[in-house]
Every structure is written in C-alpha cells, then in structure tokens.
Amino acid sequence: MTSLVIVDSGSANLSSVYKAARMVSLNPTVTDDPRVIARADALIFPGVGSFDHAASKLSGKGLQEVLLLAIEKDRPFLGICLGMQLLLPASEESFETGQSGRGLAAIGGLVKKFPSGLPVPHVGWNRAKPIDGSLLFRDLEEGAYFYFTHSYYAEPDREEVILAKTEYGFSFTSAVNRGNVYGVQFHPEKSGPAGLRLLANFGKIIADPQ
Amino acid sequence: MLAKRIIPCLDVRDGRVVKGTQFVNLRDAGDPVELADFYNREGADELVFLDITASAEGRRTIIDVVSKTAEVVFIPLTVGGGIDSPDFIQELLQCGADKVSLNTAALRDPDLISRSAERFGSQCIVAAIDARRVDNLKPGETMRWDVFSHGGRTNTGRDLIEWVRETEQRGAGEILLTSMDADGTLAGYDNEMLAAVTDAVSIPVIASGGAGKLDHLYDALTIGNAHAVLAASILHFGTYSIADIKEFLAEKGLPIRPVREADEQE
C-alpha cells in the first residue's frame, strides 16, 4: 500500500483537497510532520496565500528539506497553486514586499506578476492546454476548463518542464512537470469533474510511477 | 480566455434553503447540500450561500452546511451573510468554503477587508455591495449610486464608485454587486451601474439583481462588462436551467465552460 500525504502548510484549501482526493478513492493523510512526510511514497502540496509567508513557514517547520528530498528521489509529487509556484526558486511577490522567501528551486525560473492592464487576480474558469501524451491530463477533453485564482504565475526557464499553457491576454504556464513531479496553477479540487479526473490521474501516477 | 461564470445563489436560514424549493426532482429541495449538488450537476460554475439566519448561534449551522456541501460539490463555494470576524472566516475556509463575502461589517469597519485579505489572501475576500441609484441629482450632476448596509435597510451615504475603489485597494479579490433598484424586478440588471463599477476597478465584478430573461444575463456580461452573473429567481423558479443559460450565452459567442463536462461526473 503506497502512502499519500497532503502536506499541511496551513493553507486554506487543505480540507477541499483532502475531500477531493477521497472522492477519487485516494486515501491521504494530512500532516505537517517532517518525519511522516519523509516516509511518504507520494505528496500533494496545496498552497494558497503569499509566497513569502508559505516559504518561511516551510523552512520554519523543517519541511523544505523533506520536500526537496522527496523531489530528488522523484517521488510522485503534485504542487497546487502556490504549491506549484513554490517549486520555483523565487517570486516577484517577494521583491514587492521586500522579503526574500526562497522556494524549493526544483524547477528553474521565476514566479512573475501578471502584466498591468489585465484584471488581477486571474480568477475563474480557464482552459489549460497540455502537451501531447501527458499522464496527468490523460482522458481529459482537449482544452478542458479548470478553476484558477492567482495574481502571479510561474515562468520556468526551460521549455521542457512546461506541461500546460493557458491564455490570459498572453500564454502563461499553467502546469509543470519533471519526472514524477508535477505542479498545477489551477485548483483541481475546485474544478468539477475535470479536476477530479486530473486527481484520479495523479492517483494512477502514484500507483505506477515512471 | 476566462469563461463567464454562472453562479446560483442559495438563501439559507437555520440550515435550510428558503427560496428555490420548486424542484420536483429533488428529494428535499430545502436541503442546501442537495440543492447545491443539483446545481453543480447542472453545470454551475460556483455557488454562493447567503446565510440569512438571524441569531448568532443559529449561524453556526452554516459551517455544517458548507462542510457537508464540500464533501460532494467540487466547485468554488462562497459564503456570505453576517460575517464579521477573521476567526469566523477561518472556520468557514477550513470547512471547505473558498471565499467569503463581506458586506455590513466591512462598511462599519473597512479595515476588516484589509485584515482578512492580508491573513487569507485576496482570492478569499469578496466585497458584497448593495447599491441604489440616487434620484434627485442636481443639474449637471452625473449618475451616481448610494451604498446600503443591513440587507439594504440603511443608507450609509457612501458613494458606490468610491467604495468599490476602496474595497479593491484594501485587498478585496472580487465584487458582488447587487442593484437594489433592479433586484426582484426581473427587468434586467442595472447595466449602467455595472459598467460604471467595472470601469472603476480591475478586479472581477459579479452582477446581481434583476435577471428575468436570458438577454438580461448577456447584457450584464457585455454592456455591463461583468465577469459573472449571480442568478437567483430565474433559476430557483425553474424559468431556465443552467444548461439553457449556458447554451444561449455560448451561441451568442461568449466564452462559457460547457455543461457537458459537468455531466461526466462519476
């Protein structure tokens, strides 16, 4: 039996992620205990809120190391929203607040603020267009809608980690992937049937990692 | 491109839905969880629970309603009505709400918006605003609207455009704008008011009050430039289904999340 942990980063969407995971027959444990997280076969890392706040919480609880170790070992990992952004090393959100929260840097690049002129936050249902053959988006209708709510977006520095893109005045990265490590900017736990299917797909990745 | 959202609003008193109990195909149409699931399956993009429970202790029941709904409905849930403290917001978010709407308490203490947005993020905080057109304009004065509190009973004397700008600046992530003039008339949204507000702020605006026909929804989303429409009577009384609305708007060329995706659940 593989163990799935939802990392409790104090994020507001924790219970929704838990309920959605249960809905697709996953059996997660919710914890912020680094020892439990270190032993987990797979991780879901949900996040809502500010980059710095979350980053400092991670290092304060000693979670930074265990999450990095799991990523290094290429265990199935799904970062959601801020949890995806934290896969990158840094965010423009930090520059604005004068803080220097550090992300996990599992994926190179920078988290950027949407250009001015666009309504921000980007909130609502938008399409994510995945690259061909993605396991995470398997059996999803092309250009399926997902629920987004965010003011910053991840801009990876390498094309090959980009898993999906979304149009909002321009084309931004809405999902990333490296090995078994995934990040999605949208909220699968709030994206109706499409979101549940994506979580179920992550369940298949857990059962049969690459 | 962002889809235009269709959002049913459920009025809940003491844990029961008090409008929209006309559905024959529901086991218990007064049960908010069942009605929420019904709208979810119909293709609703979000749901709003408006808690109209009078007593403070009775209001605890909304926590239970949200928690149970979040077990079966996986679309964004907003809760409004009587929310006046960050601690209560935290409880609602923890049990599965995604956003809360602040109205009277924010008018009394505008800093509540700032404190809540800082603690939970702007994406959680919706400024709910009830406004009414000012009739006796002096010569040369342009159209304006007053903001009301206490469910539309008290004129706060605040100017609508100034207040929407302040809520945005304090960190509200969305505005839920109800026209008290149009509400219940089924004669259409106040599109002039909507256009004035969507022009004044860059955060999304949800139009509320006045929908009676499908064209009204289209006008609010185009003339009024709203990002989403809240629908109450038009849905609750079964005049139109969400599928009717979405099909109509999609045919008119608006970006709409198709209902068929919602059909595929399970």
Interface residues (C-beta under 8 A of the other chain):
Chain A: A12 N13 L14 S15 S16 K19 A20 M23 V48 G49 S50 L118 P119 V120 P121 H122 V123 G124 W125 N126 R127 E141 A144 Y145 Y147 T149 H150 S151 E167 Y168 E189 K190 S191 G192 P193 A194 G195 L196
Chain B: M1 L2 A3 R5 N40 D45 A70 E71 V72 F74 I75 P76 L93 Q94 C95 G96 D98 F120 G121 S122 Q123 C124 G173 E174 S202 I203 P204 H227 A228 R257 P258 E261 A262 D263 E264 Q265
